[in-house]
Amino acid sequence: MEMTSGANNYRRVPDDELVGDPAAAAAEPWPPAAVREKETRRRRALAIAGLMALPLLVAFFVLGRESASTVWDFASAKLMNNAFFNNASPHHANPAAAADVDELLGGLLAPGMDRRSCRSRHELFRYFKHFPYAPSPYLLSKLRAYESLHRRCAPGTPLYADAISRLRSGRSTAAGGSEESCRYIVWLPFDGLGNRMLSMASGFLYALLTGRVFLVAVPPDSAGLFCEPFPNTTWLLPVEDFPVANLFGLGPRPDHSLARLLAKNKISVAGDGDLPTASNATAMAVPAYVYLSLGWQKADLRPFFCGENQRALAKVSWLLLYSDLYFAPSLYKIAGIHGELRRMFPEREATAHLLLRYLLHPGNAVWGLVTRYYGAYLAPANRRVGVQIRMSAAGDDHVPADDKYNQILACSRQERILPETAAVDEATPSAVTAAGDPTTTNGGGNTTAILVASLFAEYYERLRSRYYEHATTANCGGGGAWVGVFQPTHEEVQDTGKLEHNRKALAEIYLLSFSDELVTSGLSTFGYVSAGLAGVRPTILLTAFGHKVPEPPCWRAVSMEPCNLTPPPPDVKCRAKVVDEEDLARHLKVCEDWTKGVKLYD
């Protein structure tokens, strides 16, 4: 497979406009003086090494391209861009933010975890550009209480062994009345990486709300992708010893799904109440486990979001979650959960943002890919724009490439995102000279890096040619900027079943999340996760339904929240008390990219 990096694609334009964060420029210098001096010496050595390697690189790019895996492995060696911008630091995307925000993200992360086993957990704060929301005190208290519960009930503890013994015998542990029992929700993998990450965040939120322990059944294609998120314990389910057979092959409609158990009167509940806890549930039948199919097949979507069935589920010790959805917005419709969610997330659009930053940290192998590529290509720029292009089966995959590319440009002009180019190259002779010698940019000046994330190379190639062949104008942040276009990989096909493919995909998600601005594809969970991690309200490219590019080409998102693409049908009739519809309408909105979906906003 080929790999396109765009390592030498920065182009000089007039120096009449600054691009960047004025607050960052006025902030206290970071890092401290001694560290800066050491960093300066390191950059000089890298610049010399880069100049020595230049002839080899020129010959290399003339004679052939690298494979995707080779470029990932050697990205750390390609630091020539650092010679272009003497004042750039590859480890601080936003020095002002790094000085003001601690590595525990305002208490969101618990202290005391081993740094060596998960470098990203202690380093991500240096790379994120935006810190829009602090966690609420109530959310912090819930997280610390959950971490204590997880340590008591995790695999390897006596309480876990007792719960497994009861599951093996077909009995359900009595929940709610005793501290000597634990209840669990087990996440099962379904669909691509973006779907998995959003369903993991939703499953953990549900565990947090209902007093369950969140465990993940990780298949070989995801081994080591993420660090252990909870201190001094594990979230990994010992799959080989789990009593339920064929855990990764149960499919969407097994006999123990919620809908089937309800239809056969194998699980039922009498009585009313608000909170989905065992203390106010009177179950007439309690199975050992219940399978929750909350994916696009809709098998359990109708019954799961009814309060009376939540009270029934509260008596079941083991829930097996099979979902490819971000279903957090639909949890707001459950009366017993609604109030807790409001207290935990007073800013509704911060829900996924805080959950993702708390729960999911790339493992060391993936983090190495991220930091090497970032340091080699993105760190020199003081403005980063992520462009994520997903060809949706709903229509985009049949749209001509010219039309899709023009949609991207039209969207950029509408929202003033990418630097604009002149119809005729207006570069002066001195500017052309500067373009050939990027070291004359006065320590970096104004620089824009455009990171393209796509399975295909065509859009990267077109954007790179655009900025190579034409001077930029002062519109859309273009004036005074060097513009570089970069693409880490183009895998051609999505192959979620392979670990190496998932590693690269996860690395690209985090590289996108370091952007100042994001352009993402509609209906793409990959884009949803990137925006949520970044803390950015993305500009969403609308899907070409009917194979025709829409007008307008995109919308600026009303919140950074992902869309629940398959909420429960509106005709669901629940017997339990429901949430006030006016209150829901204030914080639930139809998605910009899918009129059948809902999302949270403030």
N, C-alpha and C positions, 0 to 999 in steps of 0.2 A: 504494500500500500504506500502511496505517496504521502508526503507531509509538506505542507506549505507554511512557512513561518513568517515571511516578510521581514526578515531581520534587518535589511538595509533599505527599507522603503520609506524612510522619513523624507519629506520634501519641504524645502524652505519657501516661506511666503513673507510678505512685508511685515516689519516689526512695528506696527502702529496701534496694536491693541493687545492688552494682556488677557490671557485666558487662565483662570485658576480661582483659588479661594483667597480673597484678601485677608480673611481672618487667620488663615494658616500662615500667611506671610508675616503677620504681626505678632504671631505667637512666640513664646519663649523658644529659643533654638533647641532643636532636638536632633541628634543625641547630644549629651554634654560635650564640653570642649575636648576632653581627652579622647573620648570616643570618636569625635569628629576628626581629630588629627590622625588617629589610627586609620579611619576610613579614607582620609585623603591619600595617605601613603598606599593603601590598598588599591585605590583607584588608579594612581599613577602606574603601579605595577601592571594592573589589568590593561591600561591603555597601551603600554609598551608591548605586552603580550598580544593585544589585539592587532597592533600595527604589524607585528612580526607575522601574525597568522593571516593577514589580509591577502597576500598573493595566493595562499593555499585555498582560502575561501572563494576567491574569484575563480580560480581554476575549478573548484568543486561545483559552484553554481553553474558554470559553463558546461561542465562535463556530465552532470547528472544531479538528481535529487536524492534526498535521504528517505528511508522508510519512516513511517510514523513512529515506530518504537525506537528507532535510532535517534531521532530528533529529541524525543522525550528524554532518553538516557543521557544525551549530551548537551541538553539545553543549558546546563550550568556552566559549560565551557564557552558558550557563545555570548560573551559580555562586551562585544565591541560597541554596542549602543551606549554603554556607560562612558566611553570616551567622548561621545557626542555631547553629553550633558554633565559637566564636571560636578555640579552641585546635587545631582540626583542620588537618592538613597534607595536601594532595592528593598529595604526592609520597612519602610514607613510610607504607606500610601497617603496618609494624611497626618503630618507631624503634629498639628494642633490637636487633632482628635487623640493621637497616641499619648500626648502629654496629659490630657484631661480625663481619659477613660482608662480605668485599670483593667488588667487582663482578666479579671473575673466579671467584667461587664456589669459593674454596679451591683455586685452581689448575686447576679443571676446564676453564676457558677459557684459551686461549693469549693472551698480551699482544701488543700491537703492531698491532692492527687499527684501521682508520680509524673514528673515532667518528661522523663525519657520515654515512657510508654506511649505518650500522646503529646507530641510537640505542638500540634495545631491548637490544642485547647488553650495553651498559654501564649500563643503567638498570633492568633487570628485577629485580635483587637488592633494589632499594628497595621493590618492590611485593609480592614473595612473602612470605607470612606465616610459612611453615614452612621450616626448613632441617634436615631430620631426619637426613641422611646426608652425610658428607664422602666424596669420591672416594678410593679406595684408592691408595697409592703405585704399585702395579702398573698400575692403570688409567691413571694419569697418564703413566707411562712409555710405555704402549702408545699413548696419544693423541698424545704428542709425536713418537714414531717414525712414527705414521701420517701426521701433518701433513707431515713431511719427505718421506715416500714420495709423498704427493699432489702436492707441489710439483714433484717430479721427473717425474711421469707425467701431469700434468693436460693438458687440451686446450691447444694452443699450444706444447707442448714437443716436442723431437725424438723422445723415446721414444713419445709419443702418436701422432705422425705415422707412426712405424714400425709401431705396433700397428694403426693404421687401414689402412695399406698391406697388411699381412698379412691382415687381415680381408677386404679388398676382393678379394684374390687367392684367398681360400678356404683360407688356411693358418693354422695356430695357432702363436703364438709359443712357443718353448720356455720353460717357466717353472721357477723354482726354482734352476736351476743358474747363472744369470747375472744380474748386477745391471743388465745392459743390456737388460732386457725388463720389461714391466709387464703385469699382469693386471687385469681390470676386472669390476665388476658394475654393470649399468645398471638403475636403478630406472625402472619404467614406471607411469604413473598408472592406478589401478583403484578404482572405487567412490567413496564420499563422502570428505569432508575428514578425518574422524577415522580412517577406514580407511587413508587415504593416509599420514597422519602416523605411525601405528603400523607400517605396512609399511616406511616410510623408516627408522625407528629400527631395525627388525629387519634390514633390508638393510645398513645401516651396521655393525651389530654383526657380521654375517657377514663383511663386508669386513675389519673389524678383526681377526677371528679367523683369517682365511685369507690375509692379506697381499695383498688386492685393493684397487684404487682404486674408491671409490664415486662414481658419477656419476648425475645425475638428468636424465631427459628430461621437461622441463616443458612442458605444453601451454598454449595461450593462456589457459585458464580459471584458471591458477595463476601467471601471470607476476608476479613481484615479491612474492609472498606471504611468502617467506622470504629472509633475508639469506644471503650467502655464509658458510658456517660455518668454512672453513679459511683460515688466514692467507696472504695474498699469492698467491692462486691462485683457481681457479674450480671449482665442482662441476657446472656446467651442461654437458650434452652438446650439442655443435653438431649438432642434429637434422638440419638441412638437408644436411649433408655426410656423414651416417652411411650406411655401405654397405647396411645392412638396410632395405629399403623398407617403407613403411606401418607405421612403428614404433608408432603409436598405434592401429592397427587390426588387430593380429595375432590377437587373440582368445585364448581359453584353451587351444586345442589345435592349435597350428601343427606343421608337420612337424619342426621342430627342437626340439620339447619333449623333456625328458629321458626321459620314459616311452617315447615313440615311437622315439627313437634307441636306447635299450636294447633294445626289442622287435625292431628291425631290425638289431641287432648293429653299429650305427654308432658306438657308444661302449661300451667294456668295459674291465675292469681285472683284473689277476691279481696275487696276492700280498696279504699282510696288513701291517698297520701301524697306528699310532695316530693320528698327526696327518694331517689332510687337506692335505698338501703334496706338491709334485711329486717331492720327493727320495725318497719311499718308494712312489711309484706307478709301475707298469709298464703303460702304456696300449697296447693293441693298435690302437686307433682314436681319433684326436683330431680332432673337428670344429672348424671355425673358431669357432663359437659354439654355445651351448646356451641354449634358452629354458626358464625355470623357471616353471611355472604352479603357484603355491602358494596359490591362492584356494579359495573354497568348492567349486569344481568338482572338487577333489581329484585333478586329472590327474597331478601329480608328487609328491603328498604321500607316497605309499608309498616310492618309490625315493630321494627326496632325503635322507631322514633315516636312511639306511643308510650305515655307515662305508665300505663298499667302493665305493659310488658317489661318496662324497665324494672318495675318492682318485682316481677317474676324472676328476671335475670339476676337480681340481687341475691337470690338464694343459691345460685349456681356457682360452684367453686371455680370452674374452668370455662372460659370463653375462648374460642379459636377464631381469630379475626382474619378474614380473607377479603381484602378491599384494595381497590386501586384509586380511591377517592380521598379528597380532602373534605371530610364530612363535618368538620367543626361548625360551619355556619348553621347546619341543620340541627345541631345539638341545642341551639338557642330556642328551638321550638318546644323543648321539653320543660315543663314548668319547674320540676324539681332541680333541674340543672341550670336553668336560666339565671337565677340569682347568683349562684356561685361563679358563673362565667363573668357576670358583670363586675363582681368584686375582684376577680383575678385579673381581668383585662378591662379596666375602665376606658382605655382607648381601644375600640374594637379592632381597628386595622393593625394593631400590634400583635394580634394573637399568633399567627403563623411565624411572624418575625421573631418573637421571643422564644417560641417553642423550638424552632429550627436551630437558633443559636445556642439554646440550652442543650438540646438532645443530641445533635449530629455534628461530630467533629471528625474530619477525615483522618484515617490511620496514617502512620508514618510514611508508608510507601507512597500513598496518594499525595500526602503533604509535600513530599520531596518533589514530585512532578510539578505541583503548584508553585512552590517557591523558586525552583530552578527556572521555570518558564517566565514567571513574573520578573525575576531579577534580570533575566537576559533581555526581555523584550518590552515589558510594560512599565517597569520602575522608572525609566528615564522621563516619561511623560508626566506633565502635571495636570492633564485632563484625559480621562479614559472613558470611552464609549463602548458599551457592549452591544453587539448586534447578533441576536440569536434567531436563526432561520430554521423553522421546522416545516417540512412539506406535509400538510395534514391530508389524511385520506378523505376528509370531508370535501375536498375540492382542489386544494393547492397542488396536489401531485399531478394534476392534469393541466395546470396553468403553464403556458410557455415561459421559459426562463426570462425572456425579455420583459414580459409583463410583470413578473414577480420582482425583477430588479428595478423596474420603473416604479413599482409600488413602494419599494424601500426608499428610493430617492424622493418620491412625492411626499411620503410620510415625513422624511427628514426635513424637507422644506416647510411643511405645514407646522411642525413642532420646533423647528430651528435646532436641530440636533447635530448633524454632521456638517463639517466645514463645506461651504459651497465652493464650486470652481468656476473660473471665468470661461466664457465661451471660446475665447482666444487666449492663448497663453500670454500673459502680460508681464512675465518675469523680465526684469532688467538684467543687463550683463553681470552686474555685481551680485544680483540675487542668484543667478545661475551658478556663479562661482561659489557662493555660499552653499548652494545645494550640493555641490560636489565636495565641500569640505565642512561637514556638520560640526566640527570642533569650533567653528567661529560663531556659534550661537549664544555666546555670552553666558555659559554655564547652563544651558538648557533653554533659556528664554521661555517661549510659549510653545508647548508641545502637546499634540493630541495623538493618542494611540487608539485605534479602532480595532477591537477584538471581535472577530467573526467566529461564531460557533455554529457549525452546520455539518451535516453528514457529507455535504458536497463542496467542492472547491470552487465552483463557478462564480459564486457571488463574491468570494474573497478576491479572485482573479480580476473581476470587473472593477471592484472598488480600488484595488491596488493600481490598476491601469489608469483609473480616473485621476488619482492624485499624482501619479507619475507623469502623466501626459499633459496635465493642465495645472496652472497656478490657481491657488485658492483666493477667494475674495474675503472681504471683511465681514461678510454675512454669516450667520449661524456659527459664530465662534471661530471663524476661519482666519481672520486677520491676524498676522503676526505669529502664526503657529507652524511648527513642523508637524506633518501628518504622516503617521505610519499605520499600515494595515497589517494585521497579523491573524493567522489561523493555526491553532495548535494541531488539529487533525482533520482529516476528512475520510471517515471510515466507510462511506458509501452506503452501508446498510446498518441498521440497528441490530446488534447481536447481544441482547441482554444475557444470554446464557453463557457468556465468556467473561471470566474475571478481568482479563486485561482490558477488554472493551469497557467494562464498567468503571475500572480505575480511571481511564482517560476521560470518560463522561463525567465522573464526579470531579475530577480536576478542572474540567472546563466550567462546571457549575460554579465552583468557588472562584475561578478566575473572573467569570462574569460578575460575581457578587462584589468584586472590588471596584466596580465601575462608578463613575460619577452619574452617568445616565445609561439607561437600558432601553433598547428596542427589542421586544420579544414577539414571538409568533402567537397568535390567538390559538386557544385550545391546547396549548403546550404546557404540560406539567413541568418540563425542564425549565421553561422560562418562568413559570410561577415560583419555583423553588429559588432560582437565582435572584429574583426580585425580592422575595421574602427575606433571604439571607442578607441582601444588600441594604435593606431598609429603604428601597426606592419605589416610587410609584412609576411603573414602566409605561412606555408608549407601546401599545399593543397593535401589531399588524393584524388587520381583520382578515378572516379566512375567506378565500374565494369560493363561496358556495355557488354551485352551478358553473364552476370553472371560469368565473368572471371576476376580475379584480374589483373589489367594492369601491364605492365612493361615498364618504371620504376613505382614504386608504388605511387610516388608523385612528385610534382614540387614545388620549392620555388617560390612564387608569384613575378612577376616583379613590382608590386605596391600593396599598401594596398587598392586600390579602389575595390569596389564590381563589379561584372559582371552584365551587362545588358543582362539577359538571352534571352530576346525576343526583339531584336532591330527591327526597321522597315525593311521590305524586301529590298534587294539591288536593285530590279527592279522598285522601286518607282520613278515615273517621276514627277518632280515639275517644275512649270512654273517660279517661282521666282528664283532670283540669288542664286547660291549654293556656298558653301565654297570651297576653293581650295583643291583638293584632296591630294596634296602633304603635305599640312599643316595638314590635318586630319590624314594622315598616320603616321606623326611624333608623334602623341599623342593618337591615337586610336589603340588598339591591340586586336587580337583575345584572348579570355579568355583561361587560362591554363586548365580549367576543362570543357569547353564547346565551341567547335569550331564554333558554330553558334552565340555565344555571343560576345560582345565587352566590353572593359574596357579602362579607361584612364590611362596613364602612362607618365612619363617624359623621 
